[in-house]
Amino acid sequence: MITDKIARLKVVAGNWADLGHAEEHRRAKAEPTTAFPVRWLAVGLVLTATVLLTMLWSAFDSLQNVTTVQQRNLRLQELSGRIVHLDEVLTMSARMAATTGDLQWERRYRHFEPQLDAVIKETLRLTVRSESAEATRQTDAANLKLVGMENQAFALVRAGRPSQAKSILFGEAYEAQKKIYADGIIRLVRHIQEDLAGSQRAKRKQALFFVTAAIFSIVCLCVAWLLVWSKLYRWRTGQAANFAALAKAEGALQIANDDLEKRVKERTEQLEQAHVKLVEASRKAGMAEVATGVLHNVGNVLNSVNVSATLVADSVSKSKISGLSKAAALLQENERDLGAYLSRDPRGKLLPAYLLQLSEHLQADQETSLRELNFLRQNIDHIKVIVAMQQSFATASGVEESVDPRELLEESLRMDMSSLVRHGVEVVQEIDEAPLILLNKHKALQILVNLVSNARHACSDSGRADKRLTLRLTSGDGRVRLSVADNGAGIAAENLTRIFNHGFTTRKDGHGFGLHSGALAARELGGSLLVQSDGPGLGATFTLELPVSPTQVFA
C-alpha cells in the first residue's frame, strides 16, 4: 500500500514537470490557509451562555424580591387590622369590668393582652421604613399607657370602687391616649400603602430595565454570531480552495501514468515535497470534518436551550402574581370592617379560597421555571462537553462511566421533546430491560440527540397527520441496541449505502455532517450505527449498537 502511494506521488512529480504545471503548483503552495476560528466560536458560545444565564437569574431574583415585599406589606396590613381589633377588645373588657363590677371581664382582658403585645412586636420587626417604625412605636407607647390605666381600673374594681375605675376609663386622659393610639394606627396603614405603591413603581422600573437589557443583549448576540459566521465562511472558502487544488492534482496523476520509471531519480526531491504537502492537506481536511461535526452537535443542543429559555420567559410573563395586588386592594377597601367583609360579603367569602388557589398557581409556576432551568443547565453542560471533546482536533477519548441505556434514551428525548410536541409528533417507547454499559456518555448522547432531531424533521417533511416517533431498547449477544424509528419521509434504496458519507444529505436544508459524525462516534465507542428503510414515504429506523463490554469492537 505504501509503495503504491509513493509510485502515484512520483507520477505527480513527473507529470507536473512534463505538462508545465510547476508554476501553478508553486502558486497553490504559496496561498495561505485560513485557520479554523476556534476562539471566535468559543467567544460566541460563552457570550450566549452568559447572556442567557444573566437574564434568567435577573428575572428569578426580581420575582423573589417582589414576592417578599408584597408578602411583608400584606402581613403588615393584616397586623394593623389585628391591632385595632385587639385594642377594642381590651378597651371593651376593661370598661365592662368597671361598669358591671364583674371580674370575669378582667380574665377576658388578660387572655387577649399578650396577643396584642405580640402583634405590636411583630409589626415593629417587619417595619423597615423609619416613618412606619415611628408610627408603630407611637402606637406601642400609647398602648402601654392604656394598659397601665386599665390595670389601675381593674385594681379599683377588685377594691370595690368601680365608680373610680369608670372615671379613669371614661376620662379625658384615657380618651387622649386612645386618640394617640388611633392616630398611630392610621399613620402605620398610610405608610404601608405608600411602601406598597413605591414597591410597585420600583417593580415597573425594574421590568423596563430588564426589557431594555434583554433587547440590547440580543442585539449584541446577533452581532457576535454574525462575526462568527463570517469567520467560518472565510475558513470554509479556504478549505474549498484546498480541496479543488487537490482534485486537480489527482487529475494530473491519471494522465502521467506511462512514463514513470525514467523519472524516478530525477524527481526524488520533488516527490518528497509533494508527499509533505499531501499529508498536510489530509490533516486539514480531517480538521474540517471534526469542526463541522462539533457545530452540528452544538446546534442540536442549542435548540433545546432556546426552548427551555422561552418556556421560563413565558412562565414569568404569564404569572398570576397580579392577583395578589387585586386581593390586597379588596382587603384595603374593607379594612374598617374586615371580619364582616370576609364572613358576609359574597366576594369576601371567596377571597380566602382565591388566595389559596393563587398560591398554588404561583408555586406551580415556580416549579415549572426551576425544572426548565435545570434542563437548561444540563444542556449547557452537554455543550461544554461536546466542545471540550473536539477542541484540539485530536482523537483523545473522554471519560467512560457506567450508564443505564434507558437514561440515555430519556435524556435524548427530553432535549427535543418541546419541538416534538410543537410539531405534533407522537412519541412511542418500547423499552426492554438492558444491562448497564461502560462508555463515554456524552458521545453516545450526541448520536441519539441527532437521530431524534432527524426523525422529527422526517415526520414534518412527510406531511402526514399521524406523525409518530418510536424509541426502542433491546439487548442480546453482549450488545445493547438503541433504535429511533419514524413514519416520515423514508430513504430511497440507492441512498442507504451513502447515508453516512460526509456531506451527503437528503434534506433541503441539511449539511450531511450529523450522521457522518454519528457513525464515527459509534465506531469510537466500539459499536456501529445502522439504518433501515423500506423506501420513500415509509419511514426509517436508525439503530445504535453498543457493546456491553467496552473492550469489544464490532467488525
Secondary structure, DSSP 8 states (H G I E B T S, - for coil): -HHHHHHHHHHHHHHHHHHT-HHHHHHHHHS------HHHHHHHHHHHHHHHHHHHHHHHHHHHHHHHHHHHHHHHHHHHHHHHHHHHHHHHHHHHHHHH--THHHHHHHHHHHHHHHHHHHHHHH--SHHHHHHHHHHHHHHHHHHHHHHHHHHHHHTT-HHHHHHHHTSHHHHHHHHHHHHHHHHHHHHHHHHHHHHHHHHHHHHHHHHHHHHHHHHHHHHHHHHHHHHHHHHHHHHHHHHHHHHHHHHHHHHT-SS-GGGTTTTHHHHHHHHHHHHHHHHHHHHHHHHHHHHHHHHHHHHHHHHHHHHHHHHHHT--THHHHHHHHHHHHTGGGHHHHHHHSHHHHHHHHHHHHHHHHHHHHHHHHHHHHHHHHHHHHHHHHHHHHHTTSS------EEE-HHHHHHHHHHHHHHHHHHTT-EEEEEE-----EEE-HHHHHHHHHHHHHHHHHHHHHHT-SS-EEEEEEEEETTEEEEEEEESSS---GGGTTTTTSTT--SSTT--S-HHHHHHHHHHHTT-EEEEE--STTS-EEEEEEEESSTT----
